[in-house]
Amino acid sequence: MVSAARFALFYFKCAVVLLLLAVSCSATDAPLQTVDWPSTGKAVVRFTFGKFKSLPGTANQHSYLMDTAAENVSPKRIPSARFRVYLYDKNKARVGENEIEILNLGPGGVAKFETPVGTSGEPVTVSVEDVTTATRSVSISVNSTPQGAALAVDGTAVGVTPKIISVEPGHHVLVISKEGFPSGTIPLDIGRDDASGGTVNFELGAPSSDSIEMRDGTVLYGDVLSISGMDVEIRVGSGTEHIDRNKIKRILFIPRNVPAPDAAPAATPR
């Protein structure tokens, strides 16, 4: 016969186990983030975003699915509303976006759906903005051959290739430059209905100067003036440098047009 004390102890242990299980389940099902719109004043829509579900992607692009719930917390029916969802990485840099739409949602009603989104990095946080006030932008991948070229958009440096840029509708000018190569200019026109995901590839022209590849991986561009058993003399800009031959991995020369010898003077007619 089980004593009352033992029964009470057994009941207490079961209660503790059930409590721990409940805490574990609630932690697993906890939403990633809850966002109220608008962010100031009285909320109208409350968005609840679940954890990101990774989908197959490419090296530079990642695809995710988010379990999304939109709750009408206002006393009025929402016949139609469109929102833009922005995703940010741990450094607060925007890495992806998409649009969601709510149709005929009554007071207290909840709409649940999955939101697909492509990103250029690992998303951590989410923000929501009304499409009517959001600044429309399109994400485009810019790459070059060779890679590692400096990229400027409308005169503003934005990094090196490959690079994902966000541009608004209108005319833009991309400038790609890399030491030792002629620069390239690309006109880019974005329409209001254009979607994100396009790619711009630019192949830089042939090198405009000799290049010396060092054993540490660095590359020096200029005009090779002389090569001896000990060092290499190269003109870089307005100065010259002498480099130890042992530090050089290889030297690439560009073709040069050799001037033709002076032609013999024409005979004087008699």
C-alpha positions, 0 to 999 in steps of 0.5 A: 500500500502506497503511503500518502507521502510517497503518492504526494512525492510521485505526483510532484515529480510528474508535475515537474516533468509535465512543466518541463515538457510544456516549457520545452514545447513552448520554447520550440514553438516560440515565434522568431519575431512579432511586429506591429503595424504601424510601429507607432501609435495604435496597432492595426495589424500584428504580424508573427513570423516563425523561424526561417526554413532553409530551402536549396539555394546558390552560393550567393543566394539563399532561399527561406520560407517563413510561417507568417500570421497576420492578426487584425487587432483593430475594430475595423475590417481590412478589405485589402492591404499590401506590405513589404517585408524586409530581412536583416542580418546580424549586422543590421544590413538588409539582405532580402525582401518580399511582399505580402497581402491581406484580403478581407480580414475582419476584426480579431481575424487571423490570416496564416500563410508561408512567405518565401524570400530570397536573401544574399545573407543569413536573415536574423530580424524582420521589419514590415512597411506599408507598400504605399509608403515603402520605397520601391527597390530592386535587388540585382547581382553584379559580377565581373571577370575577373572578380574583385573589381571596385563597383560604383553606382551613380558615383557612389562606391558600394564594394567589390564584385560580386555584389548584390545592389538595391536600386530604385526605378529609373536610370543608373550608371554602374562603373566597374574598375580594377587596377591594371584593367581599363574601367567599364561603364554600364547604363542600367534602367530599372522599370517600376514593375521590374522584379528582383533577382537579375544579374549583370555580368561585365568582362573587363578588357585585356590588362593595360599594364604588366602584372607581377604576382607575388608569392604572398598572393598580391599582384602589382601592376605597372611597366616592367623595365628590366629583369636581372638575376637578383631583382625586377625593376617595375614602373608604378605610377610616377616612380619605380620599384625594385622587387626581389626575384625570390618573392615573385611567383610569375610575371605577365607581360602585355603585348606592345606595338613595336614601332616600325624602323624609319623608312629609307628616304624616297629617291629624288626624281630626276 
